[in-house]
């Protein structure tokens, strides 16, 4: 069985969590940024129902957090969770393990396949090609297209990757 693994972490722990997940062998993931409050923080709160108060409350009290999601084989879940627990010792995090009954992926052209190249979103602090600042560069790889953009100046570069590994197909060489 496959499992949808959801790891909720505070934004400053994103790198640690990602590295732990990668070390444990996940092959793909997606990330959602969100504002969150833990049950302890939320306890006793009641908010006025007008949109301004609600949004203001979220801005003032909610924590910037990230949800990292990955689909993994059930046998690998325990190892992955251990790796995350080890990397995030003493930090706040929540892990949900959700069983998946079925996966249907359509690429729009051919018949549905279970295996598809995944979108990767990585961050790396290196000197920017444009502004030269040592700033976080976000890297996104989607099928055979790559994008790198600078969080300091916003400059972006696009790449077309020549080799895409597609399981079961060898065309394209190495
Ligand atoms: Zn830059």
Backbone and ligand atoms as CSV (ligand in chain L), in Angstrom:
chain,resi,resn,atom,element,x,y,z
A,1,UNK,N,N,0.833,-1.199,0.000
A,1,UNK,CA,C,0.000,0.000,0.000
A,1,UNK,C,C,0.873,1.257,0.000
A,2,UNK,N,N,0.354,2.281,-0.622
A,2,UNK,CA,C,1.048,3.565,-0.597
A,2,UNK,C,C,0.448,4.446,0.500
A,3,UNK,N,N,1.278,5.336,0.995
A,3,UNK,CA,C,0.873,6.196,2.097
A,3,UNK,C,C,1.145,7.649,1.724
A,4,UNK,N,N,0.187,8.508,2.039
A,4,UNK,CA,C,0.415,9.944,1.869
A,4,UNK,C,C,0.975,10.466,3.181
A,5,UNK,N,N,2.255,10.805,3.150
A,5,UNK,CA,C,2.928,11.262,4.349
A,5,UNK,C,C,2.891,12.784,4.379
A,6,UNK,N,N,2.359,13.350,5.445
A,6,UNK,CA,C,2.264,14.813,5.549
A,6,UNK,C,C,3.058,15.276,6.759
A,7,UNK,N,N,4.045,16.081,6.514
A,7,UNK,CA,C,4.906,16.566,7.590
A,7,UNK,C,C,4.701,18.073,7.727
A,8,UNK,N,N,4.164,18.482,8.871
A,8,UNK,CA,C,3.920,19.902,9.138
A,8,UNK,C,C,5.087,20.433,9.971
A,9,UNK,N,N,5.785,21.440,9.457
A,9,UNK,CA,C,6.906,22.012,10.214
A,9,UNK,C,C,6.849,23.531,10.173
A,10,UNK,N,N,7.526,24.174,11.139
A,10,UNK,CA,C,7.636,25.620,11.079
A,10,UNK,C,C,8.632,25.960,9.983
A,11,UNK,N,N,8.458,27.144,9.391
A,11,UNK,CA,C,9.162,27.432,8.147
A,11,UNK,C,C,10.678,27.359,8.300
A,12,UNK,N,N,11.204,27.713,9.494
A,12,UNK,CA,C,12.658,27.677,9.657
A,12,UNK,C,C,13.209,26.248,9.686
A,13,UNK,N,N,12.325,25.268,9.829
A,13,UNK,CA,C,12.786,23.880,9.857
A,13,UNK,C,C,12.588,23.162,8.521
A,14,UNK,N,N,12.191,23.929,7.502
A,14,UNK,CA,C,11.928,23.305,6.200
A,14,UNK,C,C,13.154,22.569,5.665
A,15,UNK,N,N,14.308,23.238,5.701
A,15,UNK,CA,C,15.523,22.627,5.156
A,15,UNK,C,C,15.879,21.333,5.861
A,16,UNK,N,N,15.839,21.383,7.209
A,16,UNK,CA,C,16.146,20.191,8.008
A,16,UNK,C,C,15.213,19.037,7.652
A,17,UNK,N,N,13.934,19.346,7.581
A,17,UNK,CA,C,12.940,18.304,7.300
A,17,UNK,C,C,13.137,17.738,5.902
A,18,UNK,N,N,13.397,18.626,4.945
A,18,UNK,CA,C,13.584,18.178,3.566
A,18,UNK,C,C,14.800,17.261,3.458
A,19,UNK,N,N,15.882,17.655,4.122
A,19,UNK,CA,C,17.084,16.829,4.072
A,19,UNK,C,C,16.836,15.461,4.701
A,20,UNK,N,N,16.122,15.466,5.824
A,20,UNK,CA,C,15.830,14.196,6.497
A,20,UNK,C,C,14.982,13.304,5.597
A,21,UNK,N,N,14.012,13.899,4.928
A,21,UNK,CA,C,13.144,13.116,4.043
A,21,UNK,C,C,13.932,12.573,2.854
A,22,UNK,N,N,14.800,13.424,2.311
A,22,UNK,CA,C,15.598,13.010,1.159
A,22,UNK,C,C,16.565,11.905,1.559
A,23,UNK,N,N,17.215,12.071,2.741
A,23,UNK,CA,C,18.135,11.033,3.231
A,23,UNK,C,C,17.407,9.705,3.402
A,24,UNK,N,N,16.151,9.791,3.819
A,24,UNK,CA,C,15.399,8.557,4.070
A,24,UNK,C,C,14.864,7.955,2.771
A,25,UNK,N,N,15.093,8.646,1.665
A,25,UNK,CA,C,14.808,8.024,0.375
A,25,UNK,C,C,13.509,8.409,-0.311
A,26,UNK,N,N,12.873,9.520,0.106
A,26,UNK,CA,C,11.681,9.897,-0.654
A,26,UNK,C,C,12.128,10.363,-2.038
A,27,UNK,N,N,11.292,10.124,-3.032
A,27,UNK,CA,C,11.706,10.435,-4.405
A,27,UNK,C,C,11.003,11.672,-4.960
A,28,UNK,N,N,9.994,12.133,-4.286
A,28,UNK,CA,C,9.304,13.325,-4.775
A,28,UNK,C,C,8.450,13.896,-3.673
A,29,UNK,N,N,8.083,15.135,-3.825
A,29,UNK,CA,C,7.275,15.748,-2.771
A,29,UNK,C,C,6.629,17.009,-3.313
A,30,UNK,N,N,5.678,17.550,-2.553
A,30,UNK,CA,C,5.212,18.892,-2.850
A,30,UNK,C,C,5.077,19.632,-1.532
A,31,UNK,N,N,5.103,20.953,-1.653
A,31,UNK,CA,C,5.155,21.781,-0.460
A,31,UNK,C,C,4.029,22.800,-0.483
A,32,UNK,N,N,3.383,22.980,0.656
A,32,UNK,CA,C,2.369,24.028,0.777
A,32,UNK,C,C,2.754,24.928,1.940
A,33,UNK,N,N,2.776,26.222,1.679
A,33,UNK,CA,C,3.020,27.152,2.777
A,33,UNK,C,C,1.678,27.492,3.391
A,34,UNK,N,N,1.630,27.582,4.709
A,34,UNK,CA,C,0.360,27.934,5.329
A,34,UNK,C,C,0.613,28.682,6.631
A,35,UNK,N,N,-0.451,29.264,7.144
A,35,UNK,CA,C,-0.415,29.884,8.463
A,35,UNK,C,C,-1.129,28.929,9.397
A,36,UNK,N,N,-0.523,28.615,10.507
A,36,UNK,CA,C,-1.160,27.654,11.381
A,36,UNK,C,C,-1.102,28.032,12.842
A,37,UNK,N,N,-2.031,27.474,13.602
A,37,UNK,CA,C,-2.007,27.605,15.056
A,37,UNK,C,C,-2.182,26.219,15.653
A,38,UNK,N,N,-1.394,25.927,16.670
A,38,UNK,CA,C,-1.522,24.610,17.295
A,38,UNK,C,C,-2.722,24.639,18.240
A,39,UNK,N,N,-3.269,23.466,18.578
A,39,UNK,CA,C,-4.438,23.420,19.463
A,39,UNK,C,C,-4.209,24.168,20.782
A,40,UNK,N,N,-2.967,24.104,21.332
A,40,UNK,CA,C,-2.696,24.792,22.605
A,40,UNK,C,C,-2.816,26.311,22.440
A,41,UNK,N,N,-2.282,26.821,21.301
A,41,UNK,CA,C,-2.348,28.268,21.064
A,41,UNK,C,C,-3.776,28.724,20.801
A,42,UNK,N,N,-4.517,27.858,20.157
A,42,UNK,CA,C,-5.865,28.227,19.710
A,42,UNK,C,C,-6.869,28.180,20.851
A,43,UNK,N,N,-6.582,27.357,21.860
A,43,UNK,CA,C,-7.490,27.129,22.984
A,43,UNK,C,C,-7.927,28.466,23.592
A,44,UNK,N,N,-9.232,28.625,23.746
A,44,UNK,CA,C,-9.728,29.818,24.416
A,44,UNK,C,C,-9.926,31.011,23.496
A,45,UNK,N,N,-9.438,30.902,22.246
A,45,UNK,CA,C,-9.631,31.998,21.303
A,45,UNK,C,C,-11.052,31.998,20.776
A,46,UNK,N,N,-11.643,33.188,20.651
A,46,UNK,CA,C,-12.830,33.234,19.803
A,46,UNK,C,C,-12.696,34.524,19.014
A,47,UNK,N,N,-13.007,34.495,17.751
A,47,UNK,CA,C,-12.772,35.673,16.927
A,47,UNK,C,C,-14.074,36.266,16.429
A,48,UNK,N,N,-13.999,37.562,16.210
A,48,UNK,CA,C,-15.143,38.225,15.585
A,48,UNK,C,C,-15.232,37.691,14.170
A,49,UNK,N,N,-16.448,37.588,13.673
A,49,UNK,CA,C,-16.614,36.885,12.411
A,49,UNK,C,C,-16.431,37.744,11.167
A,50,UNK,N,N,-16.208,39.055,11.355
A,50,UNK,CA,C,-16.003,39.845,10.132
A,50,UNK,C,C,-14.638,39.507,9.542
A,51,UNK,N,N,-14.525,39.538,8.209
A,51,UNK,CA,C,-13.288,39.097,7.552
A,51,UNK,C,C,-12.060,39.847,8.055
A,52,UNK,N,N,-12.173,41.147,8.322
A,52,UNK,CA,C,-11.009,41.921,8.760
A,52,UNK,C,C,-10.434,41.400,10.069
A,53,UNK,N,N,-11.285,41.135,11.028
A,53,UNK,CA,C,-10.813,40.612,12.313
A,53,UNK,C,C,-10.194,39.239,12.144
A,54,UNK,N,N,-10.848,38.427,11.321
A,54,UNK,CA,C,-10.353,37.058,11.146
A,54,UNK,C,C,-8.965,37.076,10.512
A,55,UNK,N,N,-8.800,37.871,9.454
A,55,UNK,CA,C,-7.506,37.927,8.776
A,55,UNK,C,C,-6.452,38.564,9.674
A,56,UNK,N,N,-6.845,39.612,10.405
A,56,UNK,CA,C,-5.918,40.267,11.319
A,56,UNK,C,C,-5.435,39.321,12.399
A,57,UNK,N,N,-6.327,38.521,12.896
A,57,UNK,CA,C,-5.985,37.548,13.938
A,57,UNK,C,C,-4.953,36.566,13.394
A,58,UNK,N,N,-5.200,36.095,12.179
A,58,UNK,CA,C,-4.275,35.122,11.574
A,58,UNK,C,C,-2.903,35.767,11.390
A,59,UNK,N,N,-2.883,37.020,10.885
A,59,UNK,CA,C,-1.601,37.712,10.681
A,59,UNK,C,C,-0.842,37.849,11.994
A,60,UNK,N,N,-1.573,38.189,13.072
A,60,UNK,CA,C,-0.908,38.486,14.335
A,60,UNK,C,C,-0.478,37.248,15.108
A,61,UNK,N,N,-1.251,36.189,15.026
A,61,UNK,CA,C,-0.991,35.064,15.933
A,61,UNK,C,C,-0.541,33.777,15.264
A,62,UNK,N,N,-0.903,33.616,14.000
A,62,UNK,CA,C,-0.597,32.328,13.377
A,62,UNK,C,C,0.881,32.270,12.993
A,63,UNK,N,N,1.411,31.087,12.980
A,63,UNK,CA,C,2.823,30.859,12.669
A,63,UNK,C,C,2.969,30.486,11.198
A,64,UNK,N,N,4.038,31.017,10.566
A,64,UNK,CA,C,4.347,30.585,9.204
A,64,UNK,C,C,4.819,29.148,9.256
A,65,UNK,N,N,4.184,28.333,8.493
A,65,UNK,CA,C,4.534,26.923,8.541
A,65,UNK,C,C,4.463,26.321,7.148
A,66,UNK,N,N,5.007,25.139,7.042
A,66,UNK,CA,C,5.060,24.479,5.746
A,66,UNK,C,C,4.583,23.044,5.896
A,67,UNK,N,N,3.843,22.616,4.929
A,67,UNK,CA,C,3.411,21.225,4.882
A,67,UNK,C,C,4.157,20.552,3.736
A,68,UNK,N,N,4.908,19.507,4.069
A,68,UNK,CA,C,5.623,18.752,3.037
A,68,UNK,C,C,4.880,17.434,2.845
A,69,UNK,N,N,4.490,17.168,1.629
A,69,UNK,CA,C,3.727,15.952,1.352
A,69,UNK,C,C,4.486,15.046,0.403
A,70,UNK,N,N,4.397,13.757,0.670
A,70,UNK,CA,C,5.058,12.814,-0.210
A,70,UNK,C,C,4.265,11.519,-0.235
A,71,UNK,N,N,4.305,10.853,-1.353
A,71,UNK,CA,C,3.647,9.551,-1.454
A,71,UNK,C,C,4.735,8.488,-1.378
A,72,UNK,N,N,4.621,7.602,-0.404
A,72,UNK,CA,C,5.681,6.608,-0.200
A,72,UNK,C,C,5.086,5.217,0.021
A,73,UNK,N,N,5.928,4.200,-0.195
A,73,UNK,CA,C,5.495,2.833,0.080
A,73,UNK,C,C,5.369,2.645,1.585
A,74,UNK,N,N,4.355,1.898,1.992
A,74,UNK,CA,C,4.073,1.706,3.414
A,74,UNK,C,C,5.291,1.184,4.185
A,75,UNK,N,N,6.045,0.276,3.566
A,75,UNK,CA,C,7.199,-0.326,4.264
A,75,UNK,C,C,8.268,0.713,4.599
A,76,UNK,N,N,8.273,1.815,3.878
A,76,UNK,CA,C,9.330,2.787,4.094
A,76,UNK,C,C,8.970,3.854,5.120
A,77,UNK,N,N,7.679,3.901,5.500
A,77,UNK,CA,C,7.189,4.993,6.341
A,77,UNK,C,C,7.931,5.085,7.678
A,78,UNK,N,N,8.098,3.957,8.367
A,78,UNK,CA,C,8.720,4.002,9.689
A,78,UNK,C,C,10.129,4.582,9.625
A,79,UNK,N,N,10.904,4.151,8.630
A,79,UNK,CA,C,12.266,4.657,8.466
A,79,UNK,C,C,12.284,6.149,8.193
A,80,UNK,N,N,11.348,6.591,7.367
A,80,UNK,CA,C,11.279,8.014,7.025
A,80,UNK,C,C,10.924,8.839,8.262
A,81,UNK,N,N,9.951,8.348,9.035
A,81,UNK,CA,C,9.534,9.080,10.236
A,81,UNK,C,C,10.680,9.147,11.254
A,82,UNK,N,N,11.409,8.047,11.400
A,82,UNK,CA,C,12.567,8.063,12.306
A,82,UNK,C,C,13.572,9.128,11.901
A,83,UNK,N,N,13.813,9.204,10.595
A,83,UNK,CA,C,14.762,10.172,10.073
A,83,UNK,C,C,14.313,11.613,10.378
A,84,UNK,N,N,13.022,11.876,10.220
A,84,UNK,CA,C,12.488,13.214,10.503
A,84,UNK,C,C,12.562,13.507,12.003
A,85,UNK,N,N,12.208,12.514,12.824
A,85,UNK,CA,C,12.243,12.706,14.278
A,85,UNK,C,C,13.652,13.028,14.754
A,86,UNK,N,N,14.628,12.323,14.159
A,86,UNK,CA,C,16.023,12.528,14.514
A,86,UNK,C,C,16.455,13.959,14.151
A,87,UNK,N,N,16.093,14.385,12.935
A,87,UNK,CA,C,16.530,15.700,12.450
A,87,UNK,C,C,15.831,16.845,13.179
A,88,UNK,N,N,14.608,16.614,13.649
A,88,UNK,CA,C,13.822,17.703,14.242
A,88,UNK,C,C,13.661,17.554,15.754
A,89,UNK,N,N,14.628,16.900,16.382
A,89,UNK,CA,C,14.591,16.745,17.841
A,89,UNK,C,C,14.413,18.096,18.514
A,90,UNK,N,N,13.445,18.200,19.405
A,90,UNK,CA,C,13.248,19.446,20.143
A,90,UNK,C,C,12.468,20.505,19.384
A,91,UNK,N,N,12.118,20.236,18.129
A,91,UNK,CA,C,11.356,21.207,17.343
A,91,UNK,C,C,9.880,20.796,17.330
A,92,UNK,N,N,9.053,21.771,16.904
A,92,UNK,CA,C,7.626,21.477,16.772
A,92,UNK,C,C,7.358,20.886,15.394
A,93,UNK,N,N,6.666,19.792,15.347
A,93,UNK,CA,C,6.248,19.254,14.054
A,93,UNK,C,C,5.090,18.299,14.246
A,94,UNK,N,N,4.393,18.028,13.175
A,94,UNK,CA,C,3.306,17.060,13.202
A,94,UNK,C,C,3.448,16.189,11.960
A,95,UNK,N,N,3.280,14.903,12.132
A,95,UNK,CA,C,3.346,14.005,10.982
A,95,UNK,C,C,2.014,13.251,10.875
A,96,UNK,N,N,1.435,13.277,9.713
A,96,UNK,CA,C,0.227,12.485,9.462
A,96,UNK,C,C,0.557,11.410,8.436
A,97,UNK,N,N,0.062,10.229,8.716
A,97,UNK,CA,C,0.266,9.111,7.810
A,97,UNK,C,C,-1.114,8.713,7.306
A,98,UNK,N,N,-1.371,8.931,6.029
A,98,UNK,CA,C,-2.715,8.703,5.496
A,98,UNK,C,C,-2.666,7.611,4.420
A,99,UNK,N,N,-3.402,6.528,4.635
A,99,UNK,CA,C,-3.385,5.463,3.627
A,99,UNK,C,C,-4.038,5.917,2.318
A,100,UNK,N,N,-3.474,5.481,1.220
A,100,UNK,CA,C,-4.026,5.838,-0.091
A,100,UNK,C,C,-4.704,4.608,-0.679
A,101,UNK,N,N,-5.936,4.774,-1.098
A,101,UNK,CA,C,-6.655,3.641,-1.688
A,101,UNK,C,C,-6.334,3.483,-3.160
A,102,UNK,N,N,-6.100,4.601,-3.843
A,102,UNK,CA,C,-5.895,4.518,-5.282
A,102,UNK,C,C,-5.155,5.759,-5.758
A,103,UNK,N,N,-4.323,5.598,-6.774
A,103,UNK,CA,C,-3.668,6.754,-7.385
A,103,UNK,C,C,-3.970,6.723,-8.873
A,104,UNK,N,N,-4.525,7.791,-9.360
A,104,UNK,CA,C,-4.755,7.898,-10.805
A,104,UNK,C,C,-4.039,9.148,-11.276
A,105,UNK,N,N,-3.121,8.990,-12.201
A,105,UNK,CA,C,-2.396,10.133,-12.731
A,105,UNK,C,C,-2.598,10.168,-14.228
A,106,UNK,N,N,-3.063,11.281,-14.730
A,106,UNK,CA,C,-3.188,11.428,-16.173
A,106,UNK,C,C,-2.218,12.491,-16.634
A,107,UNK,N,N,-1.456,12.205,-17.675
A,107,UNK,CA,C,-0.577,13.240,-18.209
A,107,UNK,C,C,-1.237,13.966,-19.378
A,108,UNK,N,N,-2.492,13.686,-19.592
A,108,UNK,CA,C,-3.244,14.432,-20.589
A,108,UNK,C,C,-3.155,13.871,-21.993
A,109,UNK,N,N,-2.131,13.081,-22.263
A,109,UNK,CA,C,-1.958,12.594,-23.642
A,109,UNK,C,C,-2.119,11.088,-23.743
A,110,UNK,N,N,-1.326,10.396,-22.948
A,110,UNK,CA,C,-1.331,8.941,-23.046
A,110,UNK,C,C,-2.201,8.353,-21.952
A,111,UNK,N,N,-2.239,7.080,-21.876
A,111,UNK,CA,C,-3.053,6.440,-20.848
A,111,UNK,C,C,-2.478,6.753,-19.458
A,112,UNK,N,N,-3.332,6.661,-18.483
A,112,UNK,CA,C,-2.913,6.983,-17.114
A,112,UNK,C,C,-1.802,6.060,-16.662
A,113,UNK,N,N,-0.831,6.643,-15.990
A,113,UNK,CA,C,0.302,5.860,-15.494
A,113,UNK,C,C,0.518,6.220,-14.035
A,114,UNK,N,N,1.033,5.295,-13.277
A,114,UNK,CA,C,1.246,5.598,-11.864
A,114,UNK,C,C,2.531,6.388,-11.644
A,115,UNK,N,N,3.530,6.092,-12.467
A,115,UNK,CA,C,4.813,6.761,-12.284
A,115,UNK,C,C,4.927,7.974,-13.190
A,116,UNK,N,N,5.212,9.074,-12.605
A,116,UNK,CA,C,5.329,10.325,-13.352
A,116,UNK,C,C,6.470,11.097,-12.729
A,117,UNK,N,N,7.210,11.807,-13.545
A,117,UNK,CA,C,8.254,12.649,-12.969
A,117,UNK,C,C,7.582,13.656,-12.043
A,118,UNK,N,N,8.184,13.898,-10.895
A,118,UNK,CA,C,7.550,14.771,-9.915
A,118,UNK,C,C,8.118,16.179,-9.962
A,119,UNK,N,N,7.354,17.108,-9.472
A,119,UNK,CA,C,7.838,18.466,-9.367
A,119,UNK,C,C,8.684,18.590,-8.109
A,120,UNK,N,N,9.851,19.152,-8.245
A,120,UNK,CA,C,10.719,19.357,-7.101
A,120,UNK,C,C,10.832,20.831,-6.809
A,121,UNK,N,N,10.798,21.165,-5.556
A,121,UNK,CA,C,11.034,22.536,-5.154
A,121,UNK,C,C,12.129,22.506,-4.093
A,122,UNK,N,N,13.258,23.088,-4.447
A,122,UNK,CA,C,14.401,23.061,-3.538
A,122,UNK,C,C,14.840,24.484,-3.248
A,123,UNK,N,N,15.545,24.653,-2.152
A,123,UNK,CA,C,16.086,25.966,-1.850
A,123,UNK,C,C,17.560,25.826,-1.540
A,124,UNK,N,N,18.325,26.757,-2.019
A,124,UNK,CA,C,19.760,26.698,-1.782
A,124,UNK,C,C,20.275,28.119,-1.660
A,125,UNK,N,N,21.098,28.379,-0.623
A,125,UNK,CA,C,21.644,29.714,-0.489
A,125,UNK,C,C,22.994,29.779,-1.187
A,126,UNK,N,N,23.013,30.443,-2.319
A,126,UNK,CA,C,24.241,30.594,-3.121
A,126,UNK,C,C,24.233,31.998,-3.718
A,127,UNK,N,N,25.398,32.461,-4.202
A,127,UNK,CA,C,25.408,33.780,-4.833
A,127,UNK,C,C,24.492,33.787,-6.061
A,128,UNK,N,N,23.684,34.851,-6.166
A,128,UNK,CA,C,22.735,34.966,-7.281
A,128,UNK,C,C,23.482,35.346,-8.558
A,129,UNK,N,N,23.088,34.758,-9.679
A,129,UNK,CA,C,23.736,35.056,-10.962
A,129,UNK,C,C,23.475,36.504,-11.383
A,130,UNK,N,N,22.426,37.104,-10.853
A,130,UNK,CA,C,22.027,38.433,-11.312
A,130,UNK,C,C,22.444,39.546,-10.347
A,131,UNK,N,N,22.000,39.449,-9.087
A,131,UNK,CA,C,22.320,40.508,-8.129
A,131,UNK,C,C,23.610,40.225,-7.359
A,132,UNK,N,N,24.102,39.004,-7.438
A,132,UNK,CA,C,25.375,38.668,-6.805
A,132,UNK,C,C,25.284,38.443,-5.301
A,133,UNK,N,N,24.115,38.731,-4.702
A,133,UNK,CA,C,23.968,38.533,-3.254
A,133,UNK,C,C,23.934,37.040,-2.919
A,134,UNK,N,N,24.442,36.720,-1.729
A,134,UNK,CA,C,24.288,35.366,-1.237
A,134,UNK,C,C,22.862,35.246,-0.726
A,135,UNK,N,N,21.980,34.737,-1.544
A,135,UNK,CA,C,20.570,34.712,-1.175
A,135,UNK,C,C,19.983,33.355,-1.534
A,136,UNK,N,N,18.862,33.049,-0.900
A,136,UNK,CA,C,18.213,31.769,-1.173
A,136,UNK,C,C,17.716,31.730,-2.619
A,137,UNK,N,N,18.140,30.745,-3.344
A,137,UNK,CA,C,17.696,30.544,-4.718
A,137,UNK,C,C,16.714,29.380,-4.696
A,138,UNK,N,N,15.546,29.606,-5.223
A,138,UNK,CA,C,14.558,28.521,-5.258
A,138,UNK,C,C,14.672,27.790,-6.588
A,139,UNK,N,N,14.677,26.506,-6.496
A,139,UNK,CA,C,14.873,25.685,-7.686
A,139,UNK,C,C,13.659,24.789,-7.851
A,140,UNK,N,N,13.082,24.826,-9.022
A,140,UNK,CA,C,11.912,24.009,-9.270
A,140,UNK,C,C,12.137,23.220,-10.544
A,141,UNK,N,N,11.906,21.940,-10.456
A,141,UNK,CA,C,12.078,21.104,-11.635
A,141,UNK,C,C,10.755,20.405,-11.893
A,142,UNK,N,N,10.211,20.619,-13.060
A,142,UNK,CA,C,8.928,20.039,-13.400
A,142,UNK,C,C,9.093,19.308,-14.724
A,143,UNK,N,N,9.041,18.005,-14.685
A,143,UNK,CA,C,9.306,17.179,-15.864
A,143,UNK,C,C,10.658,17.580,-16.442
A,144,UNK,N,N,10.697,18.194,-17.620
A,144,UNK,CA,C,12.005,18.508,-18.206
A,144,UNK,C,C,12.305,20.006,-18.177
A,145,UNK,N,N,11.529,20.760,-17.393
A,145,UNK,CA,C,11.782,22.190,-17.305
A,145,UNK,C,C,12.302,22.541,-15.915
A,146,UNK,N,N,13.333,23.378,-15.881
A,146,UNK,CA,C,13.859,23.812,-14.600
A,146,UNK,C,C,13.748,25.321,-14.485
A,147,UNK,N,N,13.482,25.798,-13.273
A,147,UNK,CA,C,13.436,27.235,-13.050
A,147,UNK,C,C,14.207,27.524,-11.773
A,148,UNK,N,N,15.059,28.545,-11.823
A,148,UNK,CA,C,15.775,28.966,-10.623
A,148,UNK,C,C,15.479,30.433,-10.426
A,149,UNK,N,N,14.977,30.797,-9.252
A,149,UNK,CA,C,14.760,32.206,-9.041
A,149,UNK,C,C,15.288,32.675,-7.703
A,150,UNK,N,N,15.673,33.956,-7.710
A,150,UNK,CA,C,16.367,34.538,-6.570
A,150,UNK,C,C,15.340,35.157,-5.634
A,151,UNK,N,N,15.412,34.832,-4.330
A,151,UNK,CA,C,14.451,35.396,-3.387
A,151,UNK,C,C,14.851,36.815,-2.998
A,152,UNK,N,N,16.065,37.247,-3.396
A,152,UNK,CA,C,16.485,38.606,-3.094
A,152,UNK,C,C,16.037,39.581,-4.169
A,153,UNK,N,N,16.367,39.311,-5.436
A,153,UNK,CA,C,16.056,40.259,-6.504
A,153,UNK,C,C,14.945,39.775,-7.424
A,154,UNK,N,N,14.588,38.504,-7.328
A,154,UNK,CA,C,13.478,38.014,-8.141
A,154,UNK,C,C,13.866,37.577,-9.550
A,155,UNK,N,N,15.144,37.720,-9.903
A,155,UNK,CA,C,15.565,37.303,-11.236
A,155,UNK,C,C,15.382,35.794,-11.394
A,156,UNK,N,N,14.960,35.389,-12.581
A,156,UNK,CA,C,14.717,33.962,-12.799
A,156,UNK,C,C,15.439,33.472,-14.046
A,157,UNK,N,N,15.869,32.232,-13.977
A,157,UNK,CA,C,16.454,31.591,-15.150
A,157,UNK,C,C,15.667,30.328,-15.424
A,158,UNK,N,N,15.551,30.014,-16.677
A,158,UNK,CA,C,14.822,28.808,-17.058
A,158,UNK,C,C,15.737,27.849,-17.794
A,159,UNK,N,N,15.565,26.611,-17.569
A,159,UNK,CA,C,16.363,25.601,-18.258
A,159,UNK,C,C,15.457,24.542,-18.849
A,160,UNK,N,N,15.902,23.984,-19.938
A,160,UNK,CA,C,15.256,22.769,-20.420
A,160,UNK,C,C,16.248,21.653,-20.163
A,161,UNK,N,N,15.801,20.662,-19.434
A,161,UNK,CA,C,16.708,19.564,-19.113
A,161,UNK,C,C,16.710,18.589,-20.285
A,162,UNK,N,N,17.915,18.229,-20.697
A,162,UNK,CA,C,17.996,17.372,-21.885
A,162,UNK,C,C,17.667,15.926,-21.559
A,163,UNK,N,N,18.059,15.497,-20.364
A,163,UNK,CA,C,17.821,14.098,-20.025
A,163,UNK,C,C,16.783,14.005,-18.915
A,164,UNK,N,N,15.751,13.291,-19.194
A,164,UNK,CA,C,14.765,13.029,-18.160
A,164,UNK,C,C,14.700,11.520,-17.996
A,165,UNK,N,N,14.872,11.080,-16.776
A,165,UNK,CA,C,14.801,9.634,-16.556
A,165,UNK,C,C,13.355,9.213,-16.457
A,166,UNK,N,N,12.935,8.429,-17.389
A,166,UNK,CA,C,11.585,7.883,-17.334
A,166,UNK,C,C,11.714,6.383,-17.143
A,167,UNK,N,N,11.207,5.860,-16.017
A,167,UNK,CA,C,11.373,4.431,-15.755
A,167,UNK,C,C,10.854,3.615,-16.942
A,168,UNK,N,N,11.657,2.665,-17.391
A,168,UNK,CA,C,11.218,1.777,-18.453
A,168,UNK,C,C,11.512,2.273,-19.847
A,169,UNK,N,N,12.073,3.479,-19.942
A,169,UNK,CA,C,12.425,3.998,-21.260
A,169,UNK,C,C,13.884,4.419,-21.239
A,170,UNK,N,N,14.612,4.108,-22.288
A,170,UNK,CA,C,16.034,4.437,-22.268
A,170,UNK,C,C,16.408,5.495,-23.300
A,171,UNK,N,N,15.446,5.981,-24.061
A,171,UNK,CA,C,15.810,6.962,-25.087
A,171,UNK,C,C,16.319,8.253,-24.435
A,172,UNK,N,N,17.195,8.951,-25.144
A,172,UNK,CA,C,17.733,10.180,-24.596
A,172,UNK,C,C,19.129,10.013,-24.059
A,173,UNK,N,N,19.538,8.804,-23.753
A,173,UNK,CA,C,20.897,8.537,-23.296
A,173,UNK,C,C,21.177,9.155,-21.936
A,174,UNK,N,N,22.454,9.316,-21.608
A,174,UNK,CA,C,22.818,9.858,-20.297
A,174,UNK,C,C,23.559,11.172,-20.404
L,1,ZN,ZN,ZN,19.398,37.982,-7.062
